[in-house]
Amino acid sequence: MLIVRSGLNYYNFRYPLAGEFSFRTDVLNDLRIPSDWGLEIGVLSEMHRNYAHNRLCQVDIAETYDHKHQDLSVEDKKKGSSKMSTDIAKALFRKMATQGVVFFNETFRTLKATYLRIALDFVETYHNDASFNGLDHDIHLEELAVEAFSENLVNAGQKFLDNPMETPFIPSWNRIASAMPDVFSRLRDAVEEDNKEFSI
């Protein structure tokens, strides 16, 4: 769950990384969307920054979901959930920096320690819930994941400090339209051409 504070109000999103989001086309023009696994959290934070909070909500936009789960990839931090968690953390750090938060190496060590303690408490809670309901729950695997993610927080922080000017954003549609004024007509023509091929 992600809890966002705005003034005296708090807004929570239970699945901010669900992989699905929807908005009107006029909203899309100004969004600066990350080009890595920070995509969803980046879109949510951009919407929170650019629009009135009463225009944001969480809804189900599909009956069923087919998520492509990733391996934890403890050995190779450039793959799987390890890469995902690092990219997501970097997206959060970049957004927080735009809000005036200053980061130091110590910040990330403190964040790691805090995350580790809270996450291990949740592992115990989930284990108790599973036991009560007669379900299997592998504490070792869960704690291995927690340890990997806590290490990824520090790695993401170090990458952010090493390259704070990194701009891993997809160009906004306004910028694309400025560079290619006919982009929308070309897209429409491409879709119509595809539709002709499928209708034959």
C-alpha positions as CSV (number, residue, x, y, z in Angstrom):
1,M,0.0,0.0,0.0
2,L,1.3,3.5,-0.9
3,I,0.1,6.4,1.3
4,V,0.5,9.9,-0.1
5,R,0.4,12.9,2.1
6,S,-0.9,16.2,0.6
7,G,-1.2,19.0,3.1
8,L,-3.2,17.6,6.0
9,N,-4.8,14.9,3.9
10,Y,-3.6,11.4,3.2
11,Y,-4.5,9.3,0.2
12,N,-3.8,5.6,0.0
13,F,-3.5,3.3,-3.0
14,R,-3.6,-0.3,-2.1
15,Y,-2.0,-1.6,-5.3
16,P,0.1,1.3,-6.8
17,L,2.2,-1.3,-8.8
18,A,-0.7,-3.3,-10.2
19,G,0.4,-2.8,-13.8
20,E,-2.8,-1.2,-15.0
21,F,-3.8,2.4,-15.2
22,S,-6.2,4.5,-17.2
23,F,-6.6,8.2,-18.0
24,R,-8.1,10.5,-20.5
25,T,-5.9,11.4,-23.6
26,D,-5.7,15.1,-22.6
27,V,-4.0,14.0,-19.4
28,L,-1.3,12.1,-21.3
29,N,0.2,15.1,-23.0
30,D,2.2,16.5,-20.1
31,L,3.1,13.4,-18.2
32,R,6.8,12.5,-17.8
33,I,6.8,8.7,-17.5
34,P,9.8,6.7,-16.5
35,S,11.0,4.2,-19.1
36,D,12.0,1.5,-16.6
37,W,10.1,-0.5,-13.9
38,G,9.3,2.8,-12.1
39,L,6.6,3.3,-14.7
40,E,3.5,2.9,-12.5
41,I,4.8,4.7,-9.4
42,G,6.1,7.5,-11.8
43,V,2.7,7.8,-13.5
44,L,0.9,7.9,-10.1
45,S,3.3,10.6,-8.7
46,E,3.0,12.7,-11.9
47,M,-0.8,12.5,-11.6
48,H,-0.6,13.5,-8.0
49,R,1.7,16.4,-8.8
50,N,-0.2,17.7,-11.8
51,Y,-3.9,17.2,-11.0
52,A,-6.4,17.9,-8.2
53,H,-6.5,15.0,-5.8
54,N,-10.2,14.6,-6.2
55,R,-9.5,13.6,-9.9
56,L,-7.5,10.5,-8.8
57,C,-9.0,7.3,-7.7
58,Q,-8.3,3.6,-7.6
59,V,-10.7,1.3,-9.4
60,D,-10.8,-2.2,-10.9
61,I,-10.4,-1.8,-14.7
62,A,-10.6,-5.5,-15.5
63,E,-12.3,-8.6,-14.4
64,T,-9.1,-10.7,-14.3
65,Y,-5.4,-10.0,-14.4
66,D,-2.6,-12.0,-16.0
67,H,0.5,-10.7,-14.2
68,K,3.9,-11.9,-15.4
69,H,5.6,-12.7,-12.1
70,Q,9.4,-12.2,-12.0
71,D,12.0,-14.4,-10.3
72,L,13.6,-12.8,-7.3
73,S,17.0,-12.9,-9.1
74,V,19.2,-12.6,-6.0
75,E,22.3,-13.6,-7.9
76,D,21.8,-11.1,-10.8
77,K,20.6,-7.7,-9.7
78,K,20.0,-6.7,-13.3
79,K,17.1,-9.1,-13.7
80,G,13.7,-10.0,-12.3
81,S,12.3,-8.6,-9.1
82,S,15.7,-7.3,-8.0
83,K,15.8,-5.0,-11.1
84,M,12.2,-4.0,-10.6
85,S,12.6,-3.1,-7.0
86,T,15.7,-1.0,-7.7
87,D,14.1,0.9,-10.5
88,I,11.0,1.6,-8.4
89,A,13.1,2.8,-5.5
90,K,15.1,5.1,-7.9
91,A,11.8,6.5,-9.3
92,L,10.6,7.3,-5.7
93,F,14.0,8.9,-4.8
94,R,13.9,11.1,-7.9
95,K,10.4,12.2,-7.2
96,M,11.2,12.9,-3.5
97,A,14.3,15.0,-4.6
98,T,12.0,17.2,-6.8
99,Q,10.1,17.9,-3.6
100,G,13.2,19.1,-1.8
101,V,14.3,15.9,0.0
102,V,18.1,15.8,0.3
103,F,19.7,12.3,0.3
104,F,22.9,11.1,1.8
105,N,24.4,7.6,2.1
106,E,23.2,7.5,5.7
107,T,19.7,8.1,4.5
108,F,19.6,4.9,2.6
109,R,21.2,2.9,5.4
110,T,18.5,4.2,7.7
111,L,15.8,3.4,5.2
112,K,17.2,-0.1,4.8
113,A,17.2,-0.7,8.6
114,T,13.6,0.6,8.9
115,Y,12.3,-1.4,5.9
116,L,14.0,-4.6,7.2
117,R,12.5,-4.3,10.7
118,I,9.0,-3.5,9.4
119,A,9.1,-6.2,6.6
120,L,10.3,-8.9,9.0
121,D,7.4,-8.0,11.3
122,F,5.0,-8.5,8.4
123,V,6.6,-11.9,7.5
124,E,5.8,-13.0,11.1
125,T,2.3,-11.7,10.8
126,Y,1.7,-13.5,7.5
127,H,3.2,-16.7,8.9
128,N,0.8,-16.6,11.8
129,D,-2.1,-15.9,9.5
130,A,-1.1,-18.8,7.2
131,S,-0.7,-21.2,10.2
132,F,-4.1,-20.2,11.6
133,N,-5.7,-20.9,8.2
134,G,-3.8,-24.1,7.6
135,L,-1.7,-22.7,4.7
136,D,2.0,-23.3,3.9
137,H,4.3,-20.3,4.4
138,D,8.0,-20.6,3.8
139,I,9.6,-18.1,6.3
140,H,13.1,-18.7,4.8
141,L,12.0,-17.7,1.3
142,E,10.1,-14.7,2.6
143,E,13.0,-13.4,4.6
144,L,15.4,-14.1,1.7
145,A,13.2,-11.8,-0.4
146,V,13.1,-9.1,2.4
147,E,16.9,-9.2,2.7
148,A,17.2,-8.9,-1.1
149,F,14.8,-5.9,-1.3
150,S,16.5,-4.1,1.6
151,E,19.8,-4.5,-0.2
152,N,18.2,-3.2,-3.4
153,L,17.1,0.0,-1.5
154,V,20.7,0.8,-0.7
155,N,21.8,-0.1,-4.3
156,A,19.1,2.2,-5.7
157,G,20.1,5.0,-3.4
158,Q,23.8,4.6,-4.4
159,K,22.9,4.7,-8.1
160,F,20.8,7.8,-7.5
161,L,23.6,9.5,-5.7
162,D,26.1,8.5,-8.3
163,N,24.0,9.9,-11.2
164,P,21.4,12.4,-9.8
165,M,21.0,14.0,-13.3
166,E,19.9,10.7,-14.9
167,T,16.7,11.4,-16.9
168,P,15.2,8.0,-17.7
169,F,11.9,9.4,-19.0
170,I,9.9,8.7,-22.1
171,P,9.5,12.0,-23.9
172,S,6.1,13.6,-23.2
173,W,3.6,13.6,-26.1
174,N,3.8,17.4,-26.2
175,R,7.6,17.1,-26.9
176,I,7.0,14.4,-29.5
177,A,4.4,16.5,-31.2
178,S,6.8,19.5,-31.2
179,A,9.5,17.4,-32.9
180,M,7.1,15.6,-35.2
181,P,4.0,17.8,-35.8
182,D,2.3,15.1,-37.9
183,V,2.8,12.3,-35.4
184,F,-0.9,11.9,-34.5
185,S,-2.0,11.7,-38.1
186,R,0.8,9.2,-38.8
187,L,-0.4,7.1,-35.9
188,R,-4.0,7.2,-37.1
189,D,-2.9,6.2,-40.6
190,A,-0.9,3.3,-39.2
191,V,-3.9,2.1,-37.2
192,E,-6.2,2.4,-40.1
193,E,-3.7,0.4,-42.3
194,D,-3.6,-2.3,-39.7
195,N,-7.3,-2.4,-39.5
196,K,-7.5,-2.9,-43.2
197,E,-5.2,-5.9,-43.0
198,F,-7.2,-7.6,-40.3
199,S,-10.6,-6.9,-41.9
200,I,-9.6,-8.8,-45.1
